[in-house]
Amino acid sequence: MAAIDISEMGSLFWVLGFAVWVLMLLALRTGLNRVEASLEVRAHESHHEAVAPLRPKFDRPESVGEIIGHYMEAPIYREVIIRGRKYRYERVQPPGIETNLASNERCLKPGVIYVSSGVPAV
C-alpha cells in the first residue's frame, strides 16, 4: 500500500474545494440569468400595458344643457341626455388613469363623467 503524503492530500483538497467553488458560481450565474430574463420579459410586457392609453368608452349625448365649464378644451354641461335618460355632471377623468364607470355613469370625450339622476328625459 502506497503512503499518501500529507502535503499531497492538502493540495488535493484545495483543488477539489476550488472546483466545487467554481461549479457553485456557474450554477449561481445560470440561475441569476434566468431570473434576469424573466424580469426583462415582465418589464417589457408591463411597459406595453402602461403605454396603452386607458380610455373609457365615450358616449354621445342626444342633447345637452347649460355649459358650466371646460375640460381639456371640451365643454362641461350641467346636464346631458344619453339614450333617453338625463345625466348630471359628476367629475372629470384624467387621461391614462383607469376608470371603472358605475352602471349609472356615462363618459363624454375627453373624460367628463356624468351620473344618472334617475329621471327619464321627457
C-alpha positions in Angstrom: 0.0 0.0 0.0 1.4 3.4 -1.0 1.5 6.0 1.6 0.0 9.4 0.8 2.0 12.4 1.8 0.0 14.9 3.9 1.2 17.8 1.6 -0.3 16.0 -1.4 -3.6 15.5 0.4 -3.8 19.2 1.3 -3.2 20.0 -2.4 -5.9 17.6 -3.4 -8.4 19.1 -1.0 -7.5 22.6 -2.2 -8.1 21.6 -5.9 -11.4 19.8 -5.1 -12.5 22.8 -3.0 -11.7 25.2 -5.8 -13.6 23.0 -8.3 -16.7 22.9 -6.1 -16.5 26.7 -5.7 -16.3 27.3 -9.5 -19.2 24.9 -10.1 -21.3 26.8 -7.5 -20.5 30.1 -9.1 -21.5 28.7 -12.5 -24.8 27.4 -11.1 -25.5 30.8 -9.4 -24.8 32.7 -12.6 -27.1 30.4 -14.6 -29.9 30.9 -12.1 -29.4 34.7 -12.0 -29.5 34.8 -15.8 -32.9 33.1 -15.8 -34.3 35.4 -13.2 -33.0 38.5 -15.1 -34.5 37.2 -18.3 -37.9 36.7 -16.7 -37.8 40.1 -15.1 -37.0 41.7 -18.5 -39.9 39.9 -20.1 -42.3 41.2 -17.3 -40.9 44.7 -17.6 -41.3 44.6 -21.4 -44.9 43.4 -21.0 -45.8 45.9 -18.3 -44.2 48.7 -20.4 -46.6 48.0 -23.3 -49.5 47.9 -20.9 -48.6 51.2 -19.3 -48.1 52.9 -22.7 -51.5 51.9 -24.0 -53.9 54.7 -23.1 -56.7 53.6 -20.7 -59.8 55.1 -22.1 -63.4 54.6 -21.2 -66.0 54.1 -23.9 -67.2 57.5 -24.8 -71.0 58.2 -25.1 -72.6 60.8 -27.4 -75.3 62.9 -25.9 -78.7 63.3 -27.6 -79.0 66.8 -26.2 -77.0 69.0 -23.8 -77.8 71.6 -21.2 -76.0 74.7 -20.0 -72.2 74.9 -20.2 -70.8 75.2 -16.7 -67.1 74.9 -17.6 -64.4 73.4 -19.8 -62.1 70.4 -19.5 -59.2 69.9 -22.0 -61.0 72.5 -24.3 -64.2 70.5 -24.3 -67.4 71.9 -22.7 -68.7 70.5 -19.5 -72.5 70.6 -19.5 -74.7 70.8 -16.3 -76.9 68.0 -17.8 -76.9 65.8 -20.8 -79.4 63.3 -22.2 -78.0 60.0 -23.3 -80.2 57.2 -24.6 -83.3 58.9 -23.3 -82.1 59.3 -19.8 -81.0 62.5 -18.0 -77.5 62.7 -16.5 -75.9 65.5 -14.5 -72.2 66.4 -14.3 -70.2 64.4 -11.7 -66.5 64.7 -12.3 -63.6 64.6 -14.9 -61.4 61.5 -15.5 -57.8 62.4 -16.4 -56.3 60.5 -19.4 -54.2 57.5 -18.6 -56.0 56.7 -15.3 -58.1 53.6 -15.4 -61.7 54.2 -14.8 -64.5 51.9 -13.8 -67.8 53.5 -14.5 -70.7 52.5 -12.4 -73.8 51.3 -14.3 -75.5 54.7 -13.8 -72.5 56.7 -15.1 -71.6 57.8 -18.7 -68.5 59.4 -20.1 -68.2 62.1 -22.8 -64.9 62.9 -24.6 -62.3 63.7 -23.3 -63.3 62.2 -19.9 -66.2 64.1 -18.5 -68.3 61.8 -16.3 -72.0 62.2 -15.8 -74.2 60.3 -13.4 -77.9 59.4 -13.9 -80.3 61.5 -12.0 -82.8 58.6 -12.1 -85.2 60.6 -14.2 -86.1 59.6 -17.7 -85.9 62.5 -20.2 -89.2 63.9 -21.4 
